[in-house]
Amino acid sequence: VQLQASGGGLVQAGGSLSLSCAASGSSVSAYSMAWFRQAAGKEREFVAAVSWRGGSLDYASSVKGRFTISSNSAANTVYLRMNRVDTEDTAVYYCAASSFGSRLWVSMRARRSENKYDVWGQGTQVTVSS
């Protein structure tokens, strides 16, 4: 599978933005999908994940209640809806796919580890202004 992230841009604090991750070469329903982000000078961190059947979701505490991850198998795309964004959300956002299947969802630590994701998109910049 190949991943293409898009939708980043400049948004004011308190506003909303939607990111998309279009997959090609394979169906997103065969993978667990996730969004990670990396702010300047910081390590890449987990944001959200959705299981390969869409039945399980996970969010980092910093975004829970504000961000929503979803997948659309017909469009072969995964989305990240970002509401009430804050300057702390400024980062390059990456989508990723994992083929670890159900093993990924046994452990929170596993599904939040970038080492468990096989394929990465190129990243899209999100900048939140105050």
Long-range contacts (C-beta under 8 A, 24 or more apart in sequence): 1-25, 1-26, 1-28, 1-30, 1-31, 1-97, 1-119, 2-119, 3-95, 3-96, 3-97, 3-119, 3-120, 3-121, 3-122, 4-121, 4-122, 5-93, 5-94, 5-95, 5-121, 5-122, 5-123, 5-124, 6-124, 7-124, 8-92, 8-93, 8-124, 8-125, 8-126, 8-127, 9-125, 9-126, 9-127, 10-127, 10-128, 10-129, 11-85, 11-126, 11-127, 11-128, 11-129, 12-128, 12-129, 12-130, 13-85, 13-86, 13-87, 13-128, 13-129, 13-130, 14-84, 14-85, 15-85, 15-128, 16-81, 16-82, 16-83, 16-84, 16-85, 17-82, 17-85, 17-126, 18-79, 18-80, 18-81, 18-82, 19-79, 19-80, 19-82, 19-93, 19-95, 19-124, 19-126, 20-77, 20-78, 20-79, 21-77, 21-78, 21-79, 21-80, 21-95, 21-121, 22-75, 22-76, 22-77, 23-76, 23-77, 23-78, 23-97, 24-76, 27-73, 27-76, 28-52, 28-71, 28-72, 28-73, 28-76, 28-77, 28-78, 28-97, 29-53, 29-54, 29-71, 29-73, 30-99, 31-97, 31-98, 31-99, 31-119, 32-97, 32-98, 32-100, 32-101, 32-104, 32-105, 32-111, 33-69, 33-71, 33-78, 33-95, 33-96, 33-97, 33-98, 34-69, 34-95, 34-96, 34-97, 34-98, 34-111, 34-117, 35-69, 35-78, 35-80, 35-93, 35-94, 35-95, 35-96, 36-93, 36-94, 36-96, 36-114, 36-117, 37-89, 37-91, 37-92, 37-93, 37-94, 37-126, 38-91, 38-92, 38-94, 38-123, 39-90, 39-91, 39-92, 40-91, 42-91, 44-94, 44-114, 46-112, 46-113, 46-114, 47-80, 47-93, 48-80, 49-104, 49-111, 49-112, 50-78, 51-104, 51-105, 52-101, 56-105, 58-108, 58-111, 58-112, 60-112, 62-88, 63-89, 82-126, 85-126, 85-128, 86-128, 87-128, 87-129, 87-130, 88-128, 89-126, 89-128, 90-126, 90-127, 90-128, 91-125, 91-126, 92-123, 92-124, 92-125, 92-126, 93-123, 93-124, 93-125, 93-126, 94-120, 94-121, 94-122, 94-123, 95-120, 95-121, 96-120, 96-121
